Amino acid sequence: MIYGFRLSLENPELSFSELVSILKSYSLEWSPKWFFKKLYILEVDAKEDLIVEIVKRSATAKMAFRIYRVDKDSPMNLISSYRKELLSYIDKELSYRLKVYNMGSKYIVDSTREFESMFADKLFSEELGNLKISLSSPDVIISLILYNEYCILGKLLIDDSRKLFIKRRPGSRPFFSPYSLQPKIARTMINLAEIKDGIIIDPFCGVGGILIESCLNERECIGIDIKGKLVMGARENLKWIDDNLTYSHLIIGDACKLPLRKAFLVVTDPPYGRITSTFGRNVISLYNCFLKNLSHIIDSEGRIVIMSSQKMDITQIGLKYGFKSFAKYIIPVHRSLTRLLYVMRYIE
Ligand SMILES: C[S@@+](CC[C@H](N)C(=O)[O-])C[C@H]1O[C@@H](n2cnc3c(N)ncnc32)[C@H](O)[C@@H]1O
Protein backbone atom coordinates (compact mmCIF):
# COMPACT_ATOMS: atom_id res chain seq x y z
CA MET A 1 0.00 0.00 0.00
CA ILE A 2 1.07 3.58 -0.51
CA TYR A 3 1.70 5.74 2.55
CA GLY A 4 2.80 9.33 3.02
CA PHE A 5 4.97 10.29 6.00
CA ARG A 6 5.38 13.81 7.25
CA LEU A 7 8.79 14.01 8.89
CA SER A 8 10.51 16.60 11.02
CA LEU A 9 12.53 18.99 8.89
CA GLU A 10 15.17 19.72 11.56
CA ASN A 11 17.52 17.10 10.13
CA PRO A 12 15.79 15.55 7.09
CA GLU A 13 18.52 12.98 6.37
CA LEU A 14 18.41 11.70 9.93
CA SER A 15 14.58 11.67 10.02
CA PHE A 16 14.40 9.64 6.83
CA SER A 17 17.10 7.24 8.06
CA GLU A 18 15.16 6.77 11.28
CA LEU A 19 11.97 5.92 9.37
CA VAL A 20 13.78 3.47 7.08
CA SER A 21 15.52 1.87 10.08
CA ILE A 22 12.18 1.27 11.77
CA LEU A 23 10.73 -0.25 8.58
CA LYS A 24 13.78 -2.54 8.43
CA SER A 25 13.39 -3.46 12.08
CA TYR A 26 9.89 -4.78 11.21
CA SER A 27 11.37 -6.57 8.14
CA LEU A 28 9.02 -4.59 5.88
CA GLU A 29 9.57 -4.31 2.15
CA TRP A 30 9.38 -0.71 0.97
CA SER A 31 10.15 1.37 -2.10
CA PRO A 32 10.16 5.13 -2.69
CA LYS A 33 7.39 6.70 -4.78
CA TRP A 34 7.60 10.48 -4.41
CA PHE A 35 9.84 12.63 -2.24
CA PHE A 36 8.26 15.99 -1.59
CA LYS A 37 9.96 18.40 0.76
CA LYS A 38 7.45 17.88 3.55
CA LEU A 39 6.03 14.50 2.62
CA TYR A 40 7.77 11.25 1.77
CA ILE A 41 5.56 8.86 -0.14
CA LEU A 42 6.56 5.20 0.00
CA GLU A 43 5.06 1.90 -0.97
CA VAL A 44 5.22 -0.24 2.16
CA ASP A 45 4.08 -3.82 2.51
CA ALA A 46 2.20 -3.14 5.76
CA LYS A 47 -1.30 -2.69 7.13
CA GLU A 48 -2.50 0.70 8.35
CA ASP A 49 -2.27 -0.27 12.07
CA LEU A 50 1.39 -1.08 11.72
CA ILE A 51 2.09 2.29 10.09
CA VAL A 52 0.44 3.98 13.10
CA GLU A 53 2.64 1.92 15.46
CA ILE A 54 5.75 2.91 13.48
CA VAL A 55 4.95 6.64 13.69
CA LYS A 56 4.38 6.31 17.46
CA ARG A 57 7.75 4.63 17.84
CA SER A 58 9.60 7.22 15.81
CA ALA A 59 11.13 10.42 17.18
CA THR A 60 10.82 12.37 13.98
CA ALA A 61 7.76 11.14 12.01
CA LYS A 62 4.86 13.45 12.77
CA MET A 63 1.99 12.20 10.62
CA ALA A 64 1.14 9.34 8.31
CA PHE A 65 -1.47 9.13 5.56
CA ARG A 66 -2.74 6.30 3.47
CA ILE A 67 -2.38 7.67 -0.06
CA TYR A 68 -5.11 6.99 -2.61
CA ARG A 69 -3.72 9.01 -5.51
CA VAL A 70 -1.23 11.68 -6.52
CA ASP A 71 -2.12 14.06 -9.36
CA LYS A 72 -0.46 17.02 -10.98
CA ASP A 73 -3.56 19.12 -11.56
CA SER A 74 -5.70 21.74 -9.87
CA PRO A 75 -7.94 20.36 -7.09
CA MET A 76 -11.08 21.75 -8.73
CA ASN A 77 -10.37 19.75 -11.90
CA LEU A 78 -10.05 16.59 -9.86
CA ILE A 79 -13.30 16.63 -7.89
CA SER A 80 -15.35 14.24 -9.98
CA SER A 81 -12.52 11.71 -10.36
CA TYR A 82 -11.93 11.95 -6.60
CA ARG A 83 -15.59 11.07 -5.92
CA LYS A 84 -15.24 7.95 -8.07
CA GLU A 85 -12.00 7.04 -6.31
CA LEU A 86 -13.53 7.48 -2.85
CA LEU A 87 -16.51 5.24 -3.67
CA SER A 88 -14.29 2.20 -3.26
CA TYR A 89 -13.10 3.33 0.20
CA ILE A 90 -16.27 4.69 1.78
CA ASP A 91 -17.88 2.77 4.62
CA LYS A 92 -21.45 3.98 5.25
CA GLU A 93 -21.23 3.12 8.94
CA LEU A 94 -18.46 5.66 9.54
CA SER A 95 -18.47 9.45 9.73
CA TYR A 96 -16.20 11.63 7.62
CA ARG A 97 -14.63 15.03 7.34
CA LEU A 98 -12.29 16.55 4.81
CA LYS A 99 -9.06 18.18 5.90
CA VAL A 100 -6.85 20.19 3.60
CA TYR A 101 -3.10 20.25 4.31
CA ASN A 102 -1.67 23.12 2.38
CA MET A 103 2.08 22.48 2.20
CA GLY A 104 2.67 25.31 -0.26
CA SER A 105 0.15 24.91 -3.07
CA LYS A 106 0.43 26.57 -6.44
CA TYR A 107 -3.37 26.74 -6.59
CA ILE A 108 -4.63 27.87 -3.18
CA VAL A 109 -3.65 31.36 -2.17
CA ASP A 110 -6.67 32.33 -0.05
CA SER A 111 -7.59 30.94 3.35
CA THR A 112 -7.24 27.16 3.46
CA ARG A 113 -10.27 26.97 5.82
CA GLU A 114 -12.61 28.59 3.29
CA PHE A 115 -11.23 26.40 0.54
CA GLU A 116 -11.67 23.34 2.75
CA SER A 117 -15.37 23.91 3.41
CA MET A 118 -16.09 24.79 -0.23
CA PHE A 119 -14.18 21.71 -1.45
CA ALA A 120 -15.83 19.42 1.12
CA ASP A 121 -19.30 20.59 0.01
CA LYS A 122 -18.50 19.71 -3.57
CA LEU A 123 -16.63 16.48 -2.85
CA PHE A 124 -19.07 14.93 -0.37
CA SER A 125 -22.04 15.29 -2.68
CA GLU A 126 -24.92 12.86 -3.01
CA GLU A 127 -23.00 10.85 -5.60
CA LEU A 128 -21.11 9.39 -2.66
CA GLY A 129 -24.50 8.47 -1.14
CA ASN A 130 -25.43 10.69 1.84
CA LEU A 131 -22.28 10.36 3.89
CA LYS A 132 -22.33 10.93 7.63
CA ILE A 133 -20.33 14.08 8.20
CA SER A 134 -18.77 15.00 11.54
CA LEU A 135 -16.51 18.00 11.88
CA SER A 136 -15.66 17.52 15.55
CA SER A 137 -15.07 13.77 15.88
CA PRO A 138 -15.04 12.04 12.51
CA ASP A 139 -14.11 8.38 12.25
CA VAL A 140 -12.19 9.09 9.06
CA ILE A 141 -10.35 12.20 7.95
CA ILE A 142 -10.12 12.33 4.19
CA SER A 143 -7.01 14.33 3.43
CA LEU A 144 -6.27 16.59 0.53
CA ILE A 145 -2.58 17.46 0.61
CA LEU A 146 -1.57 20.32 -1.62
CA TYR A 147 2.06 20.79 -2.54
CA ASN A 148 3.28 22.93 -5.45
CA GLU A 149 1.33 21.70 -8.46
CA TYR A 150 0.50 18.36 -6.82
CA CYS A 151 -2.77 17.25 -5.23
CA ILE A 152 -2.60 14.17 -3.07
CA LEU A 153 -5.76 12.42 -1.95
CA GLY A 154 -5.60 10.16 1.06
CA LYS A 155 -6.72 9.38 4.56
CA LEU A 156 -5.08 10.57 7.76
CA LEU A 157 -3.82 7.61 9.80
CA ILE A 158 -2.12 9.42 12.66
CA ASP A 159 -1.29 12.99 13.61
CA ASP A 160 1.38 12.73 16.30
CA SER A 161 2.90 16.16 15.74
CA ARG A 162 2.50 17.06 19.43
CA LYS A 163 4.80 14.32 20.62
CA LEU A 164 5.58 14.89 24.25
CA PHE A 165 9.37 14.91 24.07
CA ILE A 166 9.40 18.37 25.58
CA LYS A 167 8.07 16.97 28.87
CA ARG A 168 11.09 14.67 29.13
CA ARG A 169 13.81 17.19 28.35
CA PRO A 170 16.75 16.99 30.80
CA GLY A 171 15.57 20.14 32.59
CA SER A 172 12.07 18.73 33.19
CA ARG A 173 13.22 15.46 34.80
CA PRO A 174 13.50 15.10 38.60
CA PHE A 175 17.27 14.50 38.46
CA PHE A 176 18.94 17.02 36.21
CA SER A 177 22.23 16.64 34.39
CA PRO A 178 23.24 19.15 31.72
CA TYR A 179 25.07 16.39 29.81
CA SER A 180 22.06 14.19 29.40
CA LEU A 181 20.77 13.49 25.91
CA GLN A 182 17.69 15.19 24.55
CA PRO A 183 14.87 12.60 24.34
CA LYS A 184 14.41 13.01 20.58
CA ILE A 185 18.05 12.14 19.91
CA ALA A 186 17.96 9.26 22.38
CA ARG A 187 14.82 7.82 20.73
CA THR A 188 16.31 8.26 17.24
CA MET A 189 19.49 6.43 18.33
CA ILE A 190 17.44 3.47 19.54
CA ASN A 191 15.54 3.31 16.26
CA LEU A 192 18.65 3.59 14.08
CA ALA A 193 19.79 0.20 15.37
CA GLU A 194 17.18 -1.40 13.06
CA ILE A 195 16.22 -3.83 15.83
CA LYS A 196 12.66 -3.86 17.11
CA ASP A 197 12.91 -5.93 20.32
CA GLY A 198 15.46 -7.14 22.79
CA ILE A 199 17.50 -5.68 25.62
CA ILE A 200 19.17 -2.31 25.13
CA ILE A 201 22.45 -1.81 26.99
CA ASP A 202 23.81 1.64 27.76
CA PRO A 203 27.24 1.29 29.41
CA PHE A 204 27.61 5.08 29.90
CA CYS A 205 24.05 5.70 31.02
CA GLY A 206 24.49 8.90 33.07
CA VAL A 207 21.06 9.93 34.34
CA GLY A 208 19.25 7.69 31.88
CA GLY A 209 18.36 9.67 28.73
CA ILE A 210 18.52 6.55 26.53
CA LEU A 211 17.04 4.25 29.19
CA ILE A 212 13.94 6.44 29.57
CA GLU A 213 13.15 6.20 25.84
CA SER A 214 13.81 2.48 25.90
CA CYS A 215 11.34 1.98 28.77
CA LEU A 216 8.70 4.09 27.06
CA ASN A 217 9.01 1.70 24.11
CA GLU A 218 8.46 -1.13 26.62
CA ARG A 219 11.93 -2.47 25.96
CA GLU A 220 14.06 -3.93 28.68
CA CYS A 221 17.28 -2.02 29.27
CA ILE A 222 20.45 -2.18 31.36
CA GLY A 223 22.22 1.02 32.32
CA ILE A 224 25.76 1.12 33.65
CA ASP A 225 27.71 4.16 34.84
CA ILE A 226 30.91 4.53 36.79
CA LYS A 227 29.46 7.28 38.95
CA GLY A 228 27.10 6.04 41.68
CA LYS A 229 25.45 9.42 42.10
CA LEU A 230 24.42 9.45 38.44
CA VAL A 231 23.11 5.88 38.63
CA MET A 232 20.91 6.98 41.56
CA GLY A 233 19.83 9.95 39.41
CA ALA A 234 18.97 7.58 36.57
CA ARG A 235 16.90 5.54 39.03
CA GLU A 236 14.97 8.62 40.09
CA ASN A 237 14.33 9.60 36.47
CA LEU A 238 13.23 6.09 35.54
CA LYS A 239 10.89 5.87 38.54
CA TRP A 240 9.38 9.17 37.37
CA ILE A 241 8.14 7.48 34.17
CA ASP A 242 7.47 4.04 35.71
CA ASP A 243 7.33 3.72 39.47
CA ASN A 244 7.76 -0.06 39.29
CA LEU A 245 10.91 0.11 37.14
CA THR A 246 9.36 -2.62 35.02
CA TYR A 247 11.87 -2.54 32.19
CA SER A 248 15.08 -1.11 33.61
CA HIS A 249 18.11 -2.47 35.49
CA LEU A 250 20.96 -0.30 36.77
CA ILE A 251 24.52 -1.15 37.72
CA ILE A 252 27.37 0.96 39.02
CA GLY A 253 30.31 -0.21 36.94
CA ASP A 254 33.07 0.46 34.48
CA ALA A 255 32.33 0.21 30.74
CA CYS A 256 35.85 -1.13 30.29
CA LYS A 257 35.05 -4.10 32.54
CA LEU A 258 31.45 -4.74 31.63
CA PRO A 259 29.65 -6.73 34.32
CA LEU A 260 27.70 -8.70 31.67
CA ARG A 261 28.10 -12.05 29.99
CA LYS A 262 26.36 -11.24 26.73
CA ALA A 263 25.24 -8.23 24.71
CA PHE A 264 23.50 -7.80 21.39
CA LEU A 265 22.39 -4.19 21.23
CA VAL A 266 24.30 -1.29 22.74
CA VAL A 267 23.03 2.28 22.42
CA THR A 268 25.28 4.74 24.16
CA ASP A 269 26.76 8.19 24.54
CA PRO A 270 30.23 7.99 26.14
CA PRO A 271 32.02 11.06 27.49
CA TYR A 272 33.21 13.15 24.56
CA GLY A 273 35.99 14.91 26.37
CA ARG A 274 34.46 18.34 26.52
CA ILE A 275 33.13 18.52 30.02
CA THR A 276 31.77 15.11 30.98
CA SER A 277 34.18 13.17 33.10
CA THR A 278 36.33 10.37 31.76
CA PHE A 279 37.71 9.43 35.17
CA GLY A 280 41.38 9.80 34.38
CA ARG A 281 41.42 8.09 30.98
CA ASN A 282 41.80 10.11 27.83
CA VAL A 283 38.81 9.83 25.51
CA ILE A 284 40.58 7.76 22.85
CA SER A 285 41.79 5.17 25.35
CA LEU A 286 38.29 5.07 26.87
CA TYR A 287 36.70 4.24 23.46
CA ASN A 288 39.46 1.67 22.88
CA CYS A 289 39.09 -0.16 26.17
CA PHE A 290 35.28 -0.05 25.98
CA LEU A 291 35.05 -1.43 22.43
CA LYS A 292 37.74 -4.04 23.15
CA ASN A 293 35.83 -5.21 26.21
CA LEU A 294 32.51 -5.19 24.37
CA SER A 295 33.97 -7.29 21.54
CA HIS A 296 34.47 -10.15 24.03
CA ILE A 297 30.79 -10.39 24.92
CA ILE A 298 28.84 -9.12 21.88
CA ASP A 299 27.11 -11.62 19.60
CA SER A 300 27.95 -11.86 15.94
CA GLU A 301 25.89 -9.24 14.00
CA GLY A 302 25.33 -7.37 17.29
CA ARG A 303 24.77 -3.62 16.91
CA ILE A 304 26.12 -0.55 18.53
CA VAL A 305 24.76 2.95 18.09
CA ILE A 306 27.32 5.31 19.58
CA MET A 307 28.00 9.03 19.78
CA SER A 308 31.40 10.64 19.61
CA SER A 309 32.81 14.10 19.39
CA GLN A 310 33.01 15.70 15.95
CA LYS A 311 36.79 15.89 16.40
CA MET A 312 37.19 12.15 16.72
CA ASP A 313 36.48 9.65 13.96
CA ILE A 314 35.93 6.34 15.74
CA THR A 315 35.53 4.26 12.56
CA GLN A 316 39.12 3.00 12.82
CA ILE A 317 38.91 2.28 16.54
CA GLY A 318 35.75 0.25 15.89
CA LEU A 319 37.38 -1.75 13.08
CA LYS A 320 40.29 -2.71 15.34
CA TYR A 321 37.83 -4.66 17.51
CA GLY A 322 35.55 -6.00 14.77
CA PHE A 323 32.90 -3.22 14.68
CA LYS A 324 32.15 -2.02 11.16
CA SER A 325 30.38 1.33 10.75
CA PHE A 326 27.51 1.18 8.32
CA ALA A 327 26.11 4.66 8.87
CA LYS A 328 27.43 7.93 10.22
CA TYR A 329 25.40 11.07 10.93
CA ILE A 330 26.29 14.62 11.90
CA ILE A 331 24.16 15.77 14.83
CA PRO A 332 24.09 19.49 15.60
CA VAL A 333 23.43 19.62 19.36
CA HIS A 334 23.61 23.38 19.80
CA ARG A 335 25.47 26.30 18.26
CA SER A 336 28.88 25.37 19.60
CA LEU A 337 28.49 21.58 19.72
CA THR A 338 28.18 19.13 16.86
CA ARG A 339 28.54 15.41 17.40
CA LEU A 340 28.94 12.32 15.27
CA LEU A 341 26.64 9.35 15.53
CA TYR A 342 27.72 5.92 14.29
CA VAL A 343 25.78 2.77 13.69
CA MET A 344 28.12 -0.24 13.80
CA ARG A 345 27.74 -3.96 13.37
CA TYR A 346 29.98 -6.54 15.01
CA ILE A 347 31.43 -8.62 12.22
CA GLU A 348 34.06 -10.65 14.09
C1 LIG B 1 27.82 11.94 28.06
S1 LIG B 1 27.49 11.23 29.59
C2 LIG B 1 26.11 10.21 29.26
C3 LIG B 1 24.83 10.91 29.38
C4 LIG B 1 23.66 10.00 29.28
N1 LIG B 1 23.43 9.53 27.94
C5 LIG B 1 22.39 10.70 29.80
O1 LIG B 1 21.44 10.86 29.04
O2 LIG B 1 22.42 11.11 30.96
C6 LIG B 1 28.79 10.08 29.81
C7 LIG B 1 28.72 9.25 31.07
O3 LIG B 1 29.78 8.30 31.06
C8 LIG B 1 30.14 8.05 32.41
N2 LIG B 1 31.45 7.38 32.41
C9 LIG B 1 32.68 7.90 32.23
N3 LIG B 1 33.62 6.93 32.21
C10 LIG B 1 32.97 5.76 32.40
C11 LIG B 1 33.37 4.40 32.47
N4 LIG B 1 34.64 4.03 32.35
N5 LIG B 1 32.41 3.45 32.63
C12 LIG B 1 31.10 3.79 32.76
N6 LIG B 1 30.69 5.06 32.72
C13 LIG B 1 31.59 6.03 32.52
C14 LIG B 1 30.10 9.40 33.06
O4 LIG B 1 29.91 9.27 34.46
C15 LIG B 1 28.90 10.04 32.34
O5 LIG B 1 27.74 9.87 33.11
Ligand as a Chemical Component Dictionary entry (heavy atoms), coordinates in Angstrom:
data_LIG
# 
_chem_comp.id                   LIG 
_chem_comp.type                 NON-POLYMER 
_chem_comp.pdbx_formal_charge   0 
_chem_comp.three_letter_code    LIG 
# 
loop_
_chem_comp_atom.comp_id 
_chem_comp_atom.atom_id 
_chem_comp_atom.alt_atom_id 
_chem_comp_atom.type_symbol 
_chem_comp_atom.charge 
_chem_comp_atom.model_Cartn_x 
_chem_comp_atom.model_Cartn_y 
_chem_comp_atom.model_Cartn_z 
_chem_comp_atom.pdbx_ordinal 
LIG C1  C1  C 0  27.815 11.943 28.057 1  
LIG S1  S1  S 1  27.494 11.234 29.595 2  
LIG C2  C2  C 0  26.111 10.206 29.264 3  
LIG C3  C3  C 0  24.834 10.915 29.382 4  
LIG C4  C4  C 0  23.657 10.005 29.277 5  
LIG N1  N1  N 0  23.425 9.532  27.941 6  
LIG C5  C5  C 0  22.391 10.705 29.800 7  
LIG O1  O1  O 0  21.437 10.856 29.044 8  
LIG O2  O2  O -1 22.418 11.113 30.962 9  
LIG C6  C6  C 0  28.792 10.083 29.808 10 
LIG C7  C7  C 0  28.725 9.253  31.067 11 
LIG O3  O3  O 0  29.779 8.302  31.063 12 
LIG C8  C8  C 0  30.143 8.052  32.414 13 
LIG N2  N2  N 0  31.453 7.378  32.411 14 
LIG C9  C9  C 0  32.684 7.902  32.225 15 
LIG N3  N3  N 0  33.615 6.926  32.212 16 
LIG C10 C10 C 0  32.970 5.755  32.404 17 
LIG C11 C11 C 0  33.366 4.397  32.470 18 
LIG N4  N4  N 0  34.637 4.030  32.347 19 
LIG N5  N5  N 0  32.410 3.453  32.631 20 
LIG C12 C12 C 0  31.100 3.792  32.761 21 
LIG N6  N6  N 0  30.685 5.059  32.723 22 
LIG C13 C13 C 0  31.585 6.032  32.524 23 
LIG C14 C14 C 0  30.096 9.404  33.057 24 
LIG O4  O4  O 0  29.910 9.271  34.461 25 
LIG C15 C15 C 0  28.899 10.043 32.344 26 
LIG O5  O5  O 0  27.735 9.869  33.109 27 
# 
loop_
_chem_comp_bond.comp_id 
_chem_comp_bond.atom_id_1 
_chem_comp_bond.atom_id_2 
_chem_comp_bond.value_order 
_chem_comp_bond.pdbx_ordinal 
LIG C1  S1  SING 1  
LIG S1  C2  SING 2  
LIG S1  C6  SING 3  
LIG C2  C3  SING 4  
LIG C3  C4  SING 5  
LIG C4  N1  SING 6  
LIG C4  C5  SING 7  
LIG C5  O1  DOUB 8  
LIG C5  O2  SING 9  
LIG C6  C7  SING 10 
LIG C7  O3  SING 11 
LIG C7  C15 SING 12 
LIG O3  C8  SING 13 
LIG C8  N2  SING 14 
LIG C8  C14 SING 15 
LIG N2  C9  SING 16 
LIG N2  C13 SING 17 
LIG C9  N3  DOUB 18 
LIG N3  C10 SING 19 
LIG C10 C11 SING 20 
LIG C10 C13 DOUB 21 
LIG C11 N4  SING 22 
LIG C11 N5  DOUB 23 
LIG N5  C12 SING 24 
LIG C12 N6  DOUB 25 
LIG N6  C13 SING 26 
LIG C14 O4  SING 27 
LIG C14 C15 SING 28 
LIG C15 O5  SING 29 
# 
